[in-house]
Amino acid sequence: MASIITDLREAFRRGNIYIRLIFINAAVFVLTAGTAGLMQLFYRERISMQWLDSLRLPASFDRLMEQPWSLLTYMFMHANFWHLLFNMLWLYWFGALFLRFFSAKHLRGLYLLGGIGGGLLYMVAYNVFPYFADAVGGALMVGASASVLAIVAAVAWREPNYPIPLLLFGTVRLKWLALVVIGGEILFVTADNPGGHIAHLGGALAGLWFAASLAKGHDLTAWINRAIDGVYGLFRPRPRKPKMKVRYGTGRQKDYDYNAARKARTDEIDRILDKLKKSGYGSLTAEEKKRLFDESKR
């Protein structure tokens, strides 16, 4: 078991940013699902549900004020294994493609920006449209889909004609794939999981906004990356200052005695070097040669 944990830790350390995000999502799923299962064995489903609900994103703004962290935590949670699997496959495929055109920090920041954008659009829609009025009080959302679609949309904006090989369909341009995915979210916004479709659309819009802004020289993820680096810096171990070496004279010689002796030695070496410069090495006595040799070894 220890070997497995060590291997996973090493794979996380060596992995690039999308691999690390996959690890984090998988770890959160194992932790939450395992905790829920354990609590069920002790008939504590209610406690488990309250804890999990505090990590899911509510549609109600009043409830969000009680659990503001859920705007971040929801994008690392998943309803079931298949939900996790499909999101992580998309993140793996398009994360690798994203890094061909953008940086790792851009991907890290856009993952969060897409999740935040998708979450906020979901909340606004549920509070604005009368269609969702009866559901807004109890609606909760989880999933990394908004974050992943932000990455897909950003790449599609940057390289719209990039060829994507698809099983059964052959090779298609990335812009058509993105258009079908985003169009589907709009068409099925009132079908099953309407909150998810709205969030997906919000994530895609965030990705398009990011890519278009970056092309103009403005990085929308800069503030997110600064915040992440700031938090990370709080927990990063600070390098220890090297201990100052203090050299003392022999025995109980005091500092001023030591300094005086060092000054005399320096003056003597300077005198020998002057003599060497003027008269050559042959003019030095055996003692002077020995002193010069000893000093070169210090």
Backbone hydrogen bonds in HBPLUS format (Angstrom, degrees):
<---DONOR---> <-ACCEPTOR-->    atom                        ^
c    i                          cat <-CA-CA->   ^        H-A-AA   ^      H-
h    n   atom  resd res      DA  || num        DHA   H-A  angle D-A-AA Bond
n    s   type  num  typ     dist DA aas  dist angle  dist       angle   num
A0005-ILE N   A0001-MET O   3.04 MM   4  6.37 163.4  2.06 155.0 158.7     1
A0006-THR N   A0002-ALA O   2.93 MM   4  6.13 156.2  1.99 144.9 151.9     2
A0007-ASP N   A0003-SER O   2.89 MM   4  6.11 156.1  1.95 146.6 152.9     3
A0008-LEU N   A0004-ILE O   2.90 MM   4  6.16 159.7  1.95 151.8 157.2     4
A0009-ARG N   A0005-ILE O   2.88 MM   4  6.06 157.1  1.93 147.7 154.4     5
A0010-GLU N   A0006-THR O   2.95 MM   4  6.15 154.6  2.02 145.7 152.6     6
A0011-ALA N   A0007-ASP O   2.87 MM   4  6.09 153.5  1.94 146.0 153.7     7
A0012-PHE N   A0008-LEU O   2.91 MM   4  6.12 152.7  1.98 146.2 153.3     8
A0013-ARG N   A0009-ARG O   2.95 MM   4  6.17 157.5  2.00 143.9 150.3     9
A0014-ARG N   A0010-GLU O   2.96 MM   4  6.13 156.2  2.02 148.1 153.8    10
A0015-GLY N   A0011-ALA O   2.92 MM   4  5.77 129.7  2.17 135.8 148.2    11
A0020-ARG N   A0016-ASN O   3.02 MM   4  6.30 155.4  2.09 154.5 162.1    12
A0021-LEU N   A0017-ILE O   2.97 MM   4  6.25 152.3  2.05 146.9 154.5    13
A0022-ILE N   A0018-TYR O   3.00 MM   4  6.19 151.3  2.09 139.4 146.8    14
A0023-PHE N   A0019-ILE O   2.96 MM   4  6.26 156.1  2.02 147.3 153.7    15
A0024-ILE N   A0020-ARG O   2.93 MM   4  6.20 158.4  1.98 148.6 154.1    16
A0025-ASN N   A0021-LEU O   2.96 MM   4  6.17 166.1  1.98 151.4 154.6    17
A0026-ALA N   A0022-ILE O   2.93 MM   4  6.08 164.5  1.95 151.7 156.3    18
A0027-ALA N   A0023-PHE O   2.84 MM   4  6.01 158.8  1.89 150.6 156.9    19
A0028-VAL N   A0024-ILE O   2.92 MM   4  6.12 159.8  1.96 151.8 156.9    20
A0029-PHE N   A0025-ASN O   3.00 MM   4  6.22 156.0  2.06 146.1 152.9    21
A0030-VAL N   A0026-ALA O   2.97 MM   4  6.22 164.6  1.99 152.0 155.7    22
A0031-LEU N   A0027-ALA O   2.92 MM   4  6.07 160.8  1.96 148.3 154.0    23
A0032-THR N   A0028-VAL O   2.88 MM   4  6.01 171.3  1.89 153.2 155.6    24
A0033-ALA N   A0029-PHE O   2.85 MM   4  5.81 165.7  1.87 152.0 156.9    25
A0034-GLY N   A0030-VAL O   2.85 MM   4  5.64 152.4  1.92 136.7 145.7    26
A0035-THR N   A0031-LEU O   2.95 MM   4  5.98 156.4  2.00 141.9 148.6    27
A0036-ALA N   A0032-THR O   2.94 MM   4  6.09 161.2  1.98 147.3 152.6    28
A0037-GLY N   A0033-ALA O   2.98 MM   4  6.16 159.1  2.02 146.6 152.1    29
A0038-LEU N   A0034-GLY O   2.96 MM   4  6.13 157.1  2.01 146.6 153.0    30
A0039-MET N   A0035-THR O   2.90 MM   4  6.09 162.0  1.93 152.6 157.2    31
A0040-GLN N   A0036-ALA O   3.04 MM   4  6.18 145.7  2.16 141.1 150.3    32
A0041-LEU N   A0037-GLY O   3.24 MM   4  6.55 143.9  2.38 141.1 149.3    33
A0041-LEU N   A0038-LEU O   3.17 MM   3  5.27 125.5  2.49  96.5 109.6    34
A0042-PHE N   A0039-MET O   3.14 MM   3  5.27 136.0  2.34  98.1 109.9    35
A0044-ARG N   A0039-MET O   2.76 MM   5  4.92 160.5  1.80 146.4 147.1    36
A0043-TYR N   A0040-GLN O   3.01 MM   3  4.80 161.2  2.05 106.7 108.2    37
A0048-SER N   A0044-ARG O   3.04 MM   4  6.36 165.0  2.07 155.8 160.5    38
A0049-MET N   A0045-GLU O   2.77 MM   4  5.95 157.8  1.82 152.1 158.0    39
A0050-GLN N   A0046-ARG O   2.99 MM   4  6.19 157.0  2.04 146.1 151.9    40
A0051-TRP N   A0047-ILE O   3.04 MM   4  6.27 158.2  2.09 148.8 154.6    41
A0052-LEU N   A0048-SER O   2.96 MM   4  6.19 164.1  1.98 152.7 156.9    42
A0053-ASP N   A0049-MET O   2.82 MM   4  5.90 159.5  1.86 148.5 154.9    43
A0054-SER N   A0050-GLN O   3.13 MM   4  6.26 137.2  2.32 136.9 146.7    44
A0055-LEU N   A0052-LEU O   2.95 MM   3  5.32 153.7  2.02 109.2 117.8    45
A0056-ARG N   A0053-ASP O   3.26 MM   3  5.05 144.3  2.40  93.5 103.4    46
A0057-LEU N   A0141-MET O   2.99 MM  84  5.04 161.8  2.02 152.7 147.8    47
A0141-MET N   A0057-LEU O   2.85 MM  84  5.04 137.3  2.03 127.4 141.1    48
A0059-ALA N   A0139-ALA O   3.08 MM  80  5.49 142.8  2.22 142.4 140.6    49
A0064-LEU N   A0060-SER O   3.04 MM   4  6.29 145.9  2.16 139.1 149.2    50
A0065-MET N   A0061-PHE O   3.12 MM   4  6.39 143.5  2.26 143.2 150.8    51
A0066-GLU N   A0063-ARG O   2.98 MM   3  5.18 137.6  2.16 101.2 113.4    52
A0067-GLN N   A0063-ARG O   3.21 MM   4  6.60 132.1  2.46 140.9 153.9    53
A0067-GLN N   A0064-LEU O   3.08 MM   3  5.03 133.5  2.30  96.1 109.0    54
A0070-SER N   A0067-GLN O   3.06 MM   3  5.83 162.5  2.09 122.9 128.0    55
A0071-LEU N   A0068-PRO O   3.28 MM   3  6.08 168.7  2.29 121.1 123.6    56
A0072-LEU N   A0069-TRP O   2.94 MM   3  5.66 159.1  1.99 119.7 126.2    57
A0073-THR N   A0069-TRP O   3.01 MM   4  6.27 166.9  2.03 149.7 153.9    58
A0074-TYR N   A0070-SER O   3.12 MM   4  5.51 161.5  2.15 132.1 135.8    59
A0076-PHE N   A0073-THR O   3.08 MM   3  5.63 166.4  2.10 119.8 123.1    60
A0077-MET N   A0074-TYR O   3.19 MM   3  5.31 167.2  2.21 109.6 112.4    61
A0143-GLY N   A0074-TYR O   3.03 MM  69  6.24 151.0  2.11 158.0 148.8    62
A0143-GLY N   A0077-MET O   2.84 MM  66  5.32 105.3  2.41 134.6 145.5    63
A0084-LEU N   A0080-ASN O   3.12 MM   4  6.43 160.2  2.16 150.8 156.1    64
A0085-LEU N   A0081-PHE O   2.80 MM   4  6.06 162.6  1.83 153.6 158.9    65
A0086-PHE N   A0082-TRP O   3.08 MM   4  6.16 177.2  2.08 152.9 152.7    66
A0087-ASN N   A0083-HIS O   3.30 MM   4  6.36 161.7  2.34 143.3 148.7    67
A0088-MET N   A0084-LEU O   2.94 MM   4  6.07 160.7  1.98 155.4 161.1    68
A0089-LEU N   A0085-LEU O   2.91 MM   4  6.12 147.6  2.01 149.1 158.3    69
A0090-TRP N   A0086-PHE O   3.14 MM   4  6.34 162.3  2.17 146.4 150.3    70
A0091-LEU N   A0087-ASN O   2.93 MM   4  6.18 154.6  1.99 143.8 151.7    71
A0092-TYR N   A0088-MET O   2.84 MM   4  5.96 150.4  1.93 141.1 148.8    72
A0093-TRP N   A0089-LEU O   2.96 MM   4  6.20 168.2  1.98 153.8 156.1    73
A0094-PHE N   A0090-TRP O   2.92 MM   4  5.91 165.1  1.94 153.2 156.3    74
A0095-GLY N   A0091-LEU O   2.74 MM   4  5.19 132.7  1.96 127.2 139.7    75
A0096-ALA N   A0092-TYR O   3.35 MM   4  6.27 160.0  2.39 134.7 138.5    76
A0097-LEU N   A0093-TRP O   3.32 MM   4  6.61 154.4  2.39 137.5 144.6    77
A0098-PHE N   A0094-PHE O   2.82 MM   4  5.83 154.0  1.89 138.5 145.9    78
A0099-LEU N   A0095-GLY O   3.19 MM   4  6.40 154.6  2.26 145.5 150.2    79
A0100-ARG N   A0097-LEU O   3.09 MM   3  5.44 156.7  2.14 108.9 116.2    80
A0101-PHE N   A0098-PHE O   3.02 MM   3  5.71 156.5  2.08 118.8 125.2    81
A0102-PHE N   A0098-PHE O   2.90 MM   4  5.93 144.8  2.03 153.8 164.4    82
A0107-LEU N   A0103-SER O   3.16 MM   4  6.55 153.0  2.24 144.2 150.7    83
A0108-ARG N   A0104-ALA O   2.96 MM   4  6.25 162.9  1.99 150.7 155.3    84
A0109-GLY N   A0105-LYS O   2.89 MM   4  6.04 166.8  1.91 150.0 153.6    85
A0110-LEU N   A0106-HIS O   2.79 MM   4  5.85 157.8  1.83 148.1 155.0    86
A0111-TYR N   A0107-LEU O   2.93 MM   4  6.00 152.9  2.00 148.4 154.4    87
A0113-LEU N   A0109-GLY O   2.83 MM   4  6.07 160.5  1.87 148.8 155.5    88
A0114-GLY N   A0110-LEU O   2.73 MM   4  5.69 168.0  1.74 150.5 153.4    89
A0115-GLY N   A0111-TYR O   3.15 MM   4  6.26 154.0  2.22 135.9 143.2    90
A0116-ILE N   A0112-LEU O   2.84 MM   4  6.05 160.6  1.88 153.6 158.8    91
A0117-GLY N   A0113-LEU O   2.83 MM   4  5.96 165.5  1.85 151.0 155.6    92
A0118-GLY N   A0114-GLY O   2.86 MM   4  5.93 162.2  1.90 145.8 151.1    93
A0119-GLY N   A0115-GLY O   2.91 MM   4  5.98 156.3  1.97 141.5 148.6    94
A0120-LEU N   A0116-ILE O   2.92 MM   4  6.09 160.6  1.95 152.2 156.9    95
A0121-LEU N   A0117-GLY O   3.05 MM   4  6.20 160.9  2.09 147.7 152.8    96
A0122-TYR N   A0118-GLY O   3.04 MM   4  6.17 156.7  2.10 145.0 151.4    97
A0123-MET N   A0119-GLY O   3.07 MM   4  6.32 155.3  2.13 144.6 150.9    98
A0124-VAL N   A0120-LEU O   2.88 MM   4  6.10 164.7  1.91 153.5 157.7    99
A0125-ALA N   A0121-LEU O   2.91 MM   4  5.99 167.3  1.93 150.7 154.4   100
A0126-TYR N   A0122-TYR O   3.12 MM   4  6.24 159.9  2.16 144.4 149.6   101
A0127-ASN N   A0123-MET O   3.12 MM   4  6.28 136.9  2.32 141.1 152.0   102
A0127-ASN N   A0124-VAL O   3.14 MM   3  5.22 130.8  2.40  96.8 110.1   103
A0128-VAL N   A0124-VAL O   2.89 MM   4  5.96 125.0  2.20 146.7 161.6   104
A0128-VAL N   A0125-ALA O   3.34 MM   3  5.16 141.8  2.49  93.5 103.8   105
A0129-PHE N   A0125-ALA O   3.06 MM   4  5.79 166.4  2.08 147.7 151.4   106
A0132-PHE N   A0129-PHE O   3.13 MM   3  5.97 155.5  2.19 123.8 127.9   107
A0133-ALA N   A0130-PRO O   3.04 MM   3  5.00 167.2  2.06 109.9 113.6   108
A0135-ALA N   A0132-PHE O   3.00 MM   3  5.33 140.5  2.16 108.8 120.5   109
A0136-VAL N   A0132-PHE O   3.08 MM   4  6.05 134.3  2.30 160.9 173.2   110
A0138-GLY N   A0135-ALA O   3.20 MM   3  5.87 134.8  2.42 117.2 126.8   111
A0139-ALA N   A0135-ALA O   3.04 MM   4  5.79 125.6  2.35 157.5 172.7   112
A0148-VAL N   A0144-ALA O   2.93 MM   4  6.18 160.9  1.97 158.4 164.5   113
A0149-LEU N   A0145-SER O   2.85 MM   4  6.00 163.2  1.88 155.1 159.5   114
A0150-ALA N   A0146-ALA O   3.07 MM   4  6.21 139.4  2.24 138.1 148.4   115
A0151-ILE N   A0147-SER O   3.33 MM   4  6.69 147.8  2.44 140.6 147.8   116
A0151-ILE N   A0148-VAL O   3.07 MM   3  5.20 120.7  2.44  97.4 111.5   117
A0152-VAL N   A0148-VAL O   3.00 MM   4  6.39 156.7  2.05 149.1 156.0   118
A0153-ALA N   A0149-LEU O   2.86 MM   4  5.94 167.4  1.87 147.7 151.1   119
A0154-ALA N   A0150-ALA O   3.02 MM   4  6.11 153.4  2.09 140.8 148.0   120
A0155-VAL N   A0151-ILE O   3.17 MM   4  6.38 161.3  2.20 148.5 152.4   121
A0156-ALA N   A0152-VAL O   2.97 MM   4  6.20 157.6  2.02 149.1 156.1   122
A0157-TRP N   A0153-ALA O   2.94 MM   4  6.15 147.8  2.05 145.7 153.5   123
A0158-ARG N   A0154-ALA O   3.02 MM   4  6.21 156.4  2.08 143.7 150.4   124
A0159-GLU N   A0155-VAL O   2.76 MM   4  5.85 167.3  1.78 159.5 162.1   125
A0162-TYR N   A0159-GLU O   3.22 MM   3  5.53 165.2  2.24 118.8 119.2   126
A0175-LYS N   A0160-PRO O   2.87 MM  15  4.59 148.9  1.96 152.3 141.9   127
A0174-LEU N   A0162-TYR O   2.84 MM  12  5.34 138.3  2.01 143.4 156.7   128
A0164-ILE N   A0172-VAL O   2.72 MM   8  5.30 162.9  1.75 157.1 163.3   129
A0172-VAL N   A0164-ILE O   2.93 MM   8  5.30 163.8  1.95 141.6 142.3   130
A0166-LEU N   A0170-GLY O   2.71 MM   4  5.08 160.5  1.74 132.5 139.6   131
A0170-GLY N   A0166-LEU O   2.90 MM   4  5.08 132.3  2.13 158.0 149.9   132
A0176-TRP N   A0173-ARG O   3.07 MM   3  5.59 131.2  2.32 109.6 121.1   133
A0177-LEU N   A0173-ARG O   3.31 MM   4  6.71 156.9  2.37 150.8 157.3   134
A0178-ALA N   A0174-LEU O   2.92 MM   4  6.16 166.0  1.94 157.9 161.4   135
A0179-LEU N   A0175-LYS O   2.95 MM   4  6.02 151.1  2.03 136.8 145.3   136
A0180-VAL N   A0176-TRP O   2.98 MM   4  6.15 156.9  2.03 146.2 151.4   137
A0181-VAL N   A0177-LEU O   3.04 MM   4  6.28 164.0  2.07 150.6 154.8   138
A0182-ILE N   A0178-ALA O   2.90 MM   4  6.02 175.1  1.90 155.9 157.5   139
A0183-GLY N   A0179-LEU O   2.79 MM   4  5.68 154.7  1.85 140.5 149.1   140
A0184-GLY N   A0180-VAL O   2.88 MM   4  5.92 149.4  1.98 140.1 148.3   141
A0185-GLU N   A0181-VAL O   3.17 MM   4  6.51 146.3  2.29 142.5 150.8   142
A0186-ILE N   A0182-ILE O   3.24 MM   4  6.61 148.8  2.35 144.9 152.6   143
A0187-LEU N   A0183-GLY O   2.96 MM   4  6.25 162.1  2.00 153.8 158.6   144
A0188-PHE N   A0184-GLY O   3.03 MM   4  6.06 153.0  2.10 147.4 153.3   145
A0191-ALA N   A0188-PHE O   3.08 MM   3  5.06 162.8  2.11 105.5 110.6   146
A0197-HIS N   A0193-ASN O   3.21 MM   4  6.60 158.6  2.26 152.1 157.5   147
A0198-ILE N   A0194-PRO O   3.00 MM   4  6.25 160.8  2.04 153.2 158.0   148
A0199-ALA N   A0195-GLY O   2.98 MM   4  6.16 159.8  2.02 146.3 152.1   149
A0200-HIS N   A0196-GLY O   2.86 MM   4  6.07 156.0  1.91 150.9 157.6   150
A0201-LEU N   A0197-HIS O   3.05 MM   4  6.28 156.9  2.10 145.1 150.7   151
A0202-GLY N   A0198-ILE O   2.94 MM   4  6.26 153.6  2.01 147.0 154.7   152
A0203-GLY N   A0199-ALA O   2.88 MM   4  6.16 154.3  1.94 151.6 158.0   153
A0204-ALA N   A0200-HIS O   2.97 MM   4  6.25 159.2  2.01 149.6 155.0   154
A0205-LEU N   A0201-LEU O   2.96 MM   4  6.21 158.8  2.01 149.8 155.5   155
A0206-ALA N   A0202-GLY O   3.00 MM   4  6.21 150.5  2.09 142.0 150.2   156
A0207-GLY N   A0203-GLY O   2.98 MM   4  6.30 150.3  2.07 146.4 154.4   157
A0208-LEU N   A0204-ALA O   2.99 MM   4  6.31 156.5  2.04 151.2 157.1   158
A0209-TRP N   A0205-LEU O   2.91 MM   4  6.07 160.1  1.95 148.2 154.0   159
A0210-PHE N   A0206-ALA O   2.90 MM   4  6.07 156.3  1.96 145.5 151.9   160
A0211-ALA N   A0207-GLY O   3.06 MM   4  6.25 171.4  2.07 150.6 152.2   161
A0212-ALA N   A0208-LEU O   2.96 MM   4  6.07 165.9  1.98 151.9 156.2   162
A0213-SER N   A0209-TRP O   2.95 MM   4  5.98 156.7  2.00 144.9 151.7   163
A0214-LEU N   A0210-PHE O   2.85 MM   4  6.01 157.6  1.90 153.0 159.6   164
A0215-ALA N   A0211-ALA O   3.11 MM   4  6.26 148.5  2.22 141.6 149.1   165
A0216-LYS N   A0213-SER O   2.97 MM   3  5.15 139.0  2.14  99.8 112.1   166
A0218-HIS N   A0213-SER O   2.92 MM   5  5.18 163.7  1.95 141.2 136.0   167
A0217-GLY N   A0214-LEU O   2.94 MM   3  4.88 160.7  1.98 103.5 109.1   168
A0222-ALA N   A0219-ASP O   3.31 MM   3  5.57 168.0  2.33 109.8 113.1   169
A0225-ASN N   A0221-THR O   3.00 MM   4  6.24 165.2  2.02 160.6 164.3   170
A0226-ARG N   A0222-ALA O   2.93 MM   4  6.17 152.1  2.01 148.9 156.9   171
A0227-ALA N   A0223-TRP O   3.07 MM   4  6.21 154.6  2.14 138.8 145.2   172
A0228-ILE N   A0224-ILE O   2.93 MM   4  6.23 159.1  1.97 151.7 157.5   173
A0229-ASP N   A0225-ASN O   2.92 MM   4  6.03 167.7  1.93 148.2 151.9   174
A0230-GLY N   A0226-ARG O   2.90 MM   4  6.03 148.7  2.00 141.9 151.0   175
A0231-VAL N   A0227-ALA O   2.98 MM   4  6.26 160.1  2.02 150.7 154.9   176
A0232-TYR N   A0228-ILE O   2.84 MM   4  6.03 165.2  1.86 154.9 159.8   177
A0233-GLY N   A0229-ASP O   2.87 MM   4  5.94 146.4  1.98 139.2 148.2   178
A0234-LEU N   A0231-VAL O   3.09 MM   3  5.33 138.1  2.27 101.5 112.9   179
A0235-PHE N   A0232-TYR O   3.14 MM   3  5.54 139.6  2.31 106.3 116.4   180
A0236-ARG N   A0232-TYR O   3.04 MM   4  6.18 120.8  2.40 142.7 159.1   181
A0253-GLN N   A0250-THR O   3.15 MM   3  5.85 156.4  2.21 134.0 141.2   182
A0257-ASP N   A0254-LYS O   3.09 MM   3  5.29 123.8  2.42 100.8 115.1   183
A0258-TYR N   A0254-LYS O   2.98 MM   4  6.30 157.0  2.03 153.9 160.9   184
A0259-ASN N   A0255-ASP O   2.86 MM   4  6.11 166.9  1.88 159.8 162.7   185
A0260-ALA N   A0256-TYR O   3.03 MM   4  6.03 152.5  2.11 134.4 142.0   186
A0261-ALA N   A0257-ASP O   2.96 MM   4  6.19 157.6  2.02 146.5 152.4   187
A0262-ARG N   A0258-TYR O   2.89 MM   4  6.16 156.4  1.95 151.4 158.2   188
A0263-LYS N   A0259-ASN O   2.91 MM   4  6.11 152.5  1.99 144.6 152.0   189
A0264-ALA N   A0260-ALA O   2.99 MM   4  6.26 156.7  2.04 148.1 154.0   190
A0265-ARG N   A0261-ALA O   2.99 MM   4  6.22 153.9  2.05 145.4 152.5   191
A0266-THR N   A0262-ARG O   2.95 MM   4  6.17 156.1  2.01 146.8 153.1   192
A0267-ASP N   A0263-LYS O   2.95 MM   4  6.19 159.4  1.99 149.1 154.6   193
A0268-GLU N   A0264-ALA O   3.01 MM   4  6.20 154.3  2.08 143.5 150.4   194
A0269-ILE N   A0265-ARG O   3.01 MM   4  6.27 156.7  2.07 147.6 153.4   195
A0270-ASP N   A0266-THR O   2.93 MM   4  6.18 158.0  1.98 149.6 155.9   196
A0271-ARG N   A0267-ASP O   2.96 MM   4  6.21 151.1  2.04 144.9 152.6   197
A0272-ILE N   A0268-GLU O   3.02 MM   4  6.32 157.2  2.07 147.9 153.5   198
A0273-LEU N   A0269-ILE O   2.92 MM   4  6.16 158.4  1.97 151.8 157.7   199
A0274-ASP N   A0270-ASP O   2.96 MM   4  6.19 152.9  2.04 145.5 152.6   200
A0275-LYS N   A0271-ARG O   3.05 MM   4  6.30 157.0  2.10 147.0 153.1   201
A0276-LEU N   A0272-ILE O   2.86 MM   4  6.11 151.7  1.94 146.0 154.4   202
A0277-LYS N   A0273-LEU O   2.91 MM   4  6.10 152.0  1.99 144.6 151.8   203
A0278-LYS N   A0274-ASP O   3.01 MM   4  6.25 154.0  2.08 147.4 153.8   204
A0279-SER N   A0275-LYS O   2.85 MM   4  5.82 169.5  1.87 153.2 156.7   205
A0280-GLY N   A0276-LEU O   2.92 MM   4  4.64 139.2  2.08 119.2 127.0   206
A0283-SER N   A0280-GLY O   3.26 MM   3  5.80 153.3  2.34 110.3 117.3   207
A0284-LEU N   A0281-TYR O   3.20 MM   3  5.73 165.1  2.23 115.4 119.9   208
A0289-LYS N   A0285-THR O   2.92 MM   4  6.19 157.9  1.97 152.5 158.7   209
A0290-LYS N   A0286-ALA O   2.97 MM   4  6.17 153.6  2.04 143.1 150.3   210
A0291-ARG N   A0287-GLU O   2.94 MM   4  6.21 158.5  1.99 148.8 154.3   211
A0292-LEU N   A0288-GLU O   2.98 MM   4  6.17 159.5  2.03 147.4 152.9   212
A0293-PHE N   A0289-LYS O   2.94 MM   4  6.14 154.3  2.01 145.3 152.5   213
A0294-ASP N   A0290-LYS O   2.85 MM   4  6.08 163.2  1.87 152.8 157.3   214
A0295-GLU N   A0291-ARG O   2.94 MM   4  6.10 154.8  2.01 146.4 153.0   215
A0296-SER N   A0292-LEU O   3.16 MM   4  6.35 144.1  2.30 138.8 147.4   216
A0297-LYS N   A0294-ASP O   3.17 MM   3  5.33 144.9  2.30 100.0 110.1   217
A0298-ARG N   A0295-GLU O   3.24 MM   3  5.42 159.3  2.29 105.1 111.2   218
